[in-house]
Amino acid sequence: MKENLIHYRTCVCNINYHMVWSVKYRRKILKPEIEEYLQELVQQIAADKGFTVHL
């Protein structure tokens, strides 16, 4: 648990988000190439904003 903590000058935090992809009629739209593109996009945004993504 302690390895997930982020230490700043005046605080310590651990923020987690869980993303769920839900589509109408539960069709499978996350094909391998789309999934790979989305993972790259999320990692790029995370690098730009300065946060970490755990897959």
Helices and strands as residue ranges (DSSP letters): G 2-4, E 6-7, E 12-13, G 24-26, H 32-49
